[in-house]
Every structure is written in structure tokens, then in C-alpha cells.
Amino acid sequence: MTRAVRAVLALALALTAVTAAGVPASATPTSTWTPLTYQQAPADNPLKGFMPYAGSYQTFPHSMEWFYLPLRDLMTGPATFDWVPLERRLNAIARRGHHAVFRVYLDYPAKPTGIPQFLLDQGLATHSYPDHGNNGLSVSPDYEDPRLVAALDRFIGALGRRYDGDPRIGFIQVGLVGFWGEWHTWPYDGGTRPENWMASEATQAVVLNRFESAFKRTRLLVRYPSALNKDLHMGYHDDSMAFETLPPTPWHFVQRLIDNGVTEKWRAEPIGGELRPEVQSCIFDAPVSCAQYEDYDESVTRSHASFLLNQAPFEGGGFTGDEWFRAVAGARSLGYELTVTEAALPAAPARGNATVGVRIANRGLAPFYYDWKAELAAVDSAGRVAKRWTVPWTITGIQPGAAPAEMTAQLKLAGLGKGEYDLTLRVVNPLPGGNDLRFANAAQDVHSGLLTLGRLTVG
């Protein structure tokens, strides 16, 4: 069991008895636990589901957008950077109320090189190739050149200093190495060609360790599980989901998880990726019409993926009819689904203070990976918020299939007039205008983000 998995399991155990300022873990005798009704959560809950390439789309529910950027657009010298191209992308996506997921590359077949010009001017050696439709347009760099290694180290450090914890960013994929930033140079890495252009383990370790040290809040993903990253605080992205995912083929994603002993790493670190382009437009047909594919549900269940790049439902007219509904179900099946199973409110009119509680279960495939703040509010009969309380509750790391996490807090009622109020729970998205996190409950208001827990009477 890795250090990261041990940490999140400890957190999950702690969540079963979260309290506020010395309040007992269970509700007081004057409070009553009342079941709340389950109802499916929306498919566009934040930080999960399908996402398109960055752009304005109305054809399919989503909360994130994806893009690539070449390193040469961001790094102008050995220690100078131009963040404008990244800022433009992040701001455009944030204005649409979505989080960004992105990857920076050096080498993208069939696109102009992403290598910073100053490195080429210094004489960095490169390899031309015709594979992957490239025809010599992009070039693979010499990853062992100390000037390139030093540049990558400085770039990652600068990126972390500026963007770690940025509320516009959902996830960052650890790119920079290999074709498309996908950490391979096939067939020039032990494939059908005699050359091996792939970065050495020493260079890979520099990139991986620098990313881990530079990002403490924003969550990271790398393409392949390996001995070099199994104990690092980063997850994985399967860019061939439902195509090269399932065992026992050695290079398939889940088999790599098994072989590297990280099948449980999803409990602490996110899994994402891309639904393989060849199956995006056909895997939700009934019956499936793809020439080659793997079972979607099994691929998602065994990988515990939270989000996938899937352009097909967004472009053109998108999906229609039953195919659209099947795709929505496929998107909804990714990641977390949090539901409040019970809420505890005072059974009699409260004065001065009130002890309240919730029990939250996860019916999804993965936890929620960020520590977003929880807020309670008393809403009067006119629908106005009469008082708010920030409570030290966290939904982070609540595990699928585990017993509901129980959290209680004592609310100070000073300033609330006598009468009845709806007590509501909200998990605050730190992205202004971002999709609300909505619980899988019938009492969830999908527009306001408020989940009604029950009636609070102030005496």
C-alpha cells in the first residue's frame, strides 16, 4: 500500500467522526436523524464527467474543458516566461463556468515543434520522424541534454509558483515528455525501430519529482503507472479508455496498474483520460457499432476514472435520441456521486445553539479530490437566506461503498428571529460562476446549489 493510499484511508476513517469545536460525533439527544431521499445527481457536476476540447458547446452537459499548449509559447528564455497564452485559455474557460484541464508538450506529431526557440538556438539535438502522420513537421528532442532538463525543471517550478491552487484549473496532466506529452516515443522506444528516443528514467524522475514539489494543491495526472511515480502524489490518465484499458494485455492501462501495485491509488489520486477517438462516436450505439472496443462500463469501473475527454457528443449536432441518454449515463457514471443519507436537526425549538449533523455516502466510483468548503444556511419562508455558517465539514476522500461519513456542528443562532427555517447545505465551488456541486438527493435545488436538510425551528 502506497504512502498516498495510506493517507487517504486514514482521512476516510477520520471522516466518520468529524466534529466542530468539541461537539460529539453523534447528534445530541434533542436531535433526530431523518432519512433524505436519493435522486441521481446531474451529469455536469464539477470535476467529473465528459469534457470537450476548449470551446463553447451547448449539446452535452459538462463542467470542464481540455486543451494542449506548446512549451515554446510559454517559455521564452532560460528563465523567462510568457503566461499570456495560458491566461487567455484559462480565462475563456472560466467565463463559461468551467474548470480547465491541460497538458504542455514539447513534441506533438503533425504540429509545429513545441520546443522553446532558445533551446534550438543553443543547438539542442532533435530527431525527425514520419510516424503518426507527422512527416517531419514536429521533432523529438534529446531528452538527455542538460540544457533541456534544466529548462524543464525551471518551467515546472515557475508553473507551480504561479498556478498551484488556481481555482480556474481542475487538473494538470504531467506532459512535456514523449509524443503528445504522453510519455512514450513509440516506435522509437523499443518498438519496431532500433532507435530509442525516450527520456531516461533519470530525466523522467526530474520531471515527476519537480511536478510533485511544485504542486501541493492542484491535482496532477501522468500517463503511465510506473515504479518512478507509484509513491508520488499524482494520479493517472488513460488516453485509450475502452480501447486499451482492460487486462491482461501488458500495455493496457488496468494491467499497468496491477503490475505496478497501484490498483488502489484512485482512493487518493485522480484517474482521468480520453475515451479513445476511434470509439467516441460509436460506443454508445445499441448495439455497439465500433469495429474494435472494450466494454465501457467495465473499463470505467476497473479504472475508477473521474473524467474523460470525449469530443463526439459536443461537436456538430452532438448525439440525439437514446444515444444521447446512454452517453449522459456514461458521463454520470464517472467519478463521485455524493448523497446525504440522513440529516439530524433539533426535534424541538432551539435557543442559543443548535446541534445539526449529516451522514454522507458516496455511490460513485471515486472520491471527490478537493477540499471545498461547506456552508449551512437558514432560509426563511420568503426564500431569503437569514443566516450562514461555515462549518468544518469536508467531502474530500469519502470512499465509494464505505459507511456514510458522519459530520456534526453546533450552530450559534444569535441574530435569527423566532420562527421556522429551511436548513440548507452547500459545498462552495471556489471558481466564481462555476457549476455547483449538487448532491444526489431529491431535496437538492439544482439551480441554487442548496440541499435542504430539514426544518429548523428557532424558539
N, C-alpha and C positions, 0 to 999 in steps of 0.2 A: 504494500500500500504506500503510495507516494506521500510526500510531505503535504502537498496541496490537498489531496483527498482526506488525509487525517484531519487537517484544519477545518475543512468544511463539514465533516461528520461531527466534529466537536461543536461547531456552530449549530448544526441541526439539533443536536441534543439540548443545547442551551436554549434554543427557541421554544422548547416545550414548557419552559418556565420563565418566560420573560416577564419582568415586573418593572414598575416605575417607583422609584424613591421609597423602597422598602415595603411596597404593597404586597401582600401574599400572592402566590402564584395562582390560586383559585379565587373566584369571586367571593365576596363577603356573604354571610348568611342572608343578608337582606336583598341579595341579587338573585335573579332567576335566569338560568340558561334556557334560551329559546332557539329551536332549530330554524335555520333560514333555508329557503327553497333554492335548489340548484337550477341553473339555466346556463346553457352554453355561452361562453364569453365570445365577443366579436373576434373576427379573423384579423382585424387590424390593431390588435393590442400592441403596445410598444415593444420593440426589441425582439420580435418574433415574426414568423410567417414568411411569405414570399416577398421578394423585393425586385424592382426593375433596375435597369441602368438609369442613372440620374435623369430626371425629366418629369414633366407634369402629365400624369395619367389619371384618368377617371374610370377606367374599365375594370379595376380589380382592387379590393381592399388591401392596403399596405401601410406600414409605418416607417419603412427605411428605404433608402436609395443607395445604389452602388456606383463606384467609379474607380478608374485607374488614373494614375498620374506618372509621367516620366520623371526620374530624378533630376534630369537636366533642367526641367522647368523650375525646380525649387532650389537647386544648389548652383550658385553662380561662381564660386571660387572655393579654395581650400577651407575657408571658414566664413563664407558669406552666403546668405540665403535670400530668396525672394519668395515670400509666403503668399503673394497676391493670387497666383493661380489656385492654390488650395483654399484661400479665404473665399474666393468667388464661388467655388463649388459648395463649400460648407454653408455659406450664407443663402445661396439659392435653395438648397435643400431644406434648411431650417425655416425659411419663409413659407415653405409648403407644409410645415408642421411635422417634418420627418427627421429622423436621425440618419447620419451618413455612415456608410461602411466603405472603406477604401484600401487600396494597395498601391505602393510606389514600386516602380520597376526600373531596371536597367536595360532589359532586353525583352522586347515584345515582338515575336515573329510577325512579319508583314507590316510593321510600323517603323518609322524612323527611330534611330537609336535613342535610348533614354539615358545614355552615359553623359555626364556633365562634360561640356566642351573643354574645360580646363584640364581634365584628365587626358582627353585625346590630344590636346596640345602638348602635354607633358610627355607623350609617347607611350601611353598605355596600349599594350598589345591587345588585339582583338581577332576574333575568328569569324569569317564569313561563312554562311551556310544557305542551302536552297530548301531545306526541310520546312514543313508546316506552312507552305505557301509563301515562304519568306523571300526567296530569290535574291538573297544578298542585301535586302534593304536594312534589316537590323543586323547587329553583330554581337557575338558573345564575348564579354571581356575576360581578360586574365584575372581571375578572382584572387590569385596569389600575389599580385603586385601590391607591395606595402603601401603605395600611394592610394590605391583604391580601398584597401582595408581601412586605412586611417580616415579616408573621406567618409566611408560608411559609418564608422564609429562616431565621427563628429556630427554627421547628419542625424543619426538616430538620437543622439543626445540633445541636439537642438530641437528636434521634433517633439521630444518628450517635455522639454522645458516649456515649450510654447503651448502644447496641446493636451498634455495629460490632464484628464478630468474635464475637458471641454464639453459642455452639455450638448453641443451640436453633433458630437461623434458617438455612435453606438459601439462600433468595434473597429479595430485596425487589424488588417492582415499583415503578417510579417512577410513582406515581399523581398525585393531587391536582388535575390539570388535566383538564377536559372531563367529559363524561358517563361515569359509571362509573370515572372516573380514567383513561380510555383515550385522552386527548389528541385528542379531537375533540368538536365540538358539532353534528354533523350533525343536521338540515339547516340549522342556523344558523351555518354556517362556509363559506359559498359554495355550499351545496347548493340546495335548492328554495325557501329563504326568503331575503328580502332582507337580514335582519339577519345580522351576523357577531359572535358572542359568543366566539369562540375567543381564547385568550390570544395576545397579540402575540409575535413572535419574541424581543423583549427580555425579556418575562416568562418565556417558556419557557426562555430561556438562564439566568435567575436560578435557576430550579428545577433544571435539569440540572446546572449548574456547582456549585451548593451540594450536591447529592447526591454528585457526584464527589469534592468536597473533604471531605465528612463521612464517606464510607465508603471505607476503604482495604483492608479485608479481606473483609467481606460483599459478595457479588456482586450487582450491580444489573441490572435489565432495564427498558427503556422500550418503549412500544407500537410506535412507527413509526420506521424509519430516516430520518434527515434530515441535512442539512448541519450542523445545530446539534449533533448528537450523534455523528457518524461518527468523530470522533477522541477521544471520551471513553471512559473505562474503564467501559463498560456495554454489555450485550447487548440483545436484543430479545425481545418476546413477541408471537406471532401468535395473537390471540384468535379467529380464524376459520379454524383449521387444517383442511385438507381441504375447504374451502368457498370461501374467497377467498385462496388461497395461491399458486397457480401462475401464471406468465406466460401471455399478455402483457398482461392487463388492468392498467391503470396503478396502480390502488389495491390490487392483490393483493400479498401480503407479499413473495414472492420477487422480483417485479418492482420493488418498492420497494428491496430490497437491491441489485438490479442498477443501478437508476437512481442510487443514492447511492454506488455504488462500494464496498459493504461485503459483498460475497458471501463474502469470506474472513474476516470478523470473528469468526465462530464459533470460529476456531482459538485465539482469546484470550479471548473473552467468550461467556457462555452464551446459548443460544436456548431459549425455553420458550413457553408459551402455553396455549391451550384448544382442545381438539377442539370444533368448532362444535356447540352444543347440538342443532341440527337433525339432525346425523348421528351423534351419540353412540350411539344405540340401534340403528342400522341399518347402519353402515358395516362391521361385522364379520359381517354376514349373508353367506351364499353361495347365490346371487349377492347382491351389494349391493342392498338394497331401498330406499335413500334416494331421494327424489324429485329431489334436487339434491345433488351432492357432487363432490369431486375425488379422484383416486386417492390413497389413504392412503400407500402406500409411497413414491410419488414426492414427495408433499408433505413427508414426514419427511426423505427423503434430500436433497432440494434445500434444505430449511431448516436441516438439521443440528440439529434440536430434541433437547434432552435430557429434557424433561419436559412433560407436558400435563395440564391439568385435564380430567378425564373422569368425570363423576359416574355415568353409566349403569351401569358394571359393579359399582358399590358399592351402589346403592340398591335397596330391595325385596329380591327374591331374587337380584339380580345376573344375570349370564349363566350359561347352562348348556350342557352338551354341547360340540359342536365350536365354537360361537360363543365360548365361554369360552376355549378353547385358541387360537383365532385372535386374540382380544383380548390374551391373555398374550403371544403372539408379537409383536403390535403394540407392547405396552408394552416388551418386551425389546429391540426394535429401536431404541429411543430412546437417545441419548447414547453413553457409552463402553462398551466391553467389553474389559477388560484381561486378557491371558493371559500367563503366564510360558512362553516357548517353550523355554528351556533354563536349567539351573542348573549352576553349577560348584562342586564340593566337592573337598577333598583326596582324591586317589586312594589315599593311604597313611595310616596312623595319624598324627595330628597331635600335636605337642607345643608348648606355649607359645603359639603363634599359629596361626591357620588363615585362609587367604585364600579367600573364597567370593564368588560372583557370580550375578547373574540377568540374563536378557535378557527384556524385557517388551515385548509388542506390543499394539496397540490394534486390535481387529477391529470396533469400533463406528463411529458416525457423528460423534462429537465427543470431545474430550479430557475428562479429569477436571479440574475447575477449582480445586480447593482443595489446599493444601499440607498434607496429613495425614501424620503421622509414620509411618515404617516401623520395624518391630521384628522382630528374629530371636530365636528361642528354641530351645534344645536340650531335647528331650523324651525322658525315659528310657523304658525298656521297660514301666514301670507307668503310663505316660501322664502323669507329673508333669513340670512344667517345671523343669528343673535349673538353667538359667541363661538370662538375657535380655540382649540387646544392642540398644540404639537405634542405628540406622545412618542416615547422612546421605543416604538414598535418597529420591527423590521421584517420585511418579507424575504430578505435575502437568504438563499440557501434552503428554503423549505423544500424537502425532498419528496418526489413523487412516491406515492404508496405508503409513506410514513404516517404515523399518527398525527392528527392535526396539531399544529403549534398553538399553544395557549398563551395569550398575552393579556395582561390587565393593567389598568392605570386608574389613579384617583384624580378625578376632575374637581377643580375648585369652581364652585357655582356662583361666586361673587359677581354681581352685575347682571345676572339673569333674573328677570321678573318671575313671579309665580305663574304657573301655567304648564301647558304641555308642549313638548318639542319633539320633533323627529331627531334622533341622534344619528349622525351620518359619519361614515369613514371615507377618507380619500387618501390615495397614495399620490404624492405630488411629483409630476414629471418635471425635472429641472430644466427641460427645454421649453422656453416660452412658446405657447401655442402648439406644443406637441400633443400627440394622441394621449388621452387619459388612459391610465391603467385601470381596466374595468374587471371587477370580479365576476366569476361565473355564478351569478345569483339573480333570481327574478326581481329582487329589490334594488338592483343596480340601475341607476339612471345613466344611460349610455351617452347622454349629451353633457351632463354636468360633471361626470366622474364621481358622483357621490353615491355611496352604497348606504341605504337606510338600514340601520341595525335594529331599531325599535323605538318605542316611545319613552321619553324621559320626562317625568313629572317633577317639577320643582315646587316645593311646598312653602 
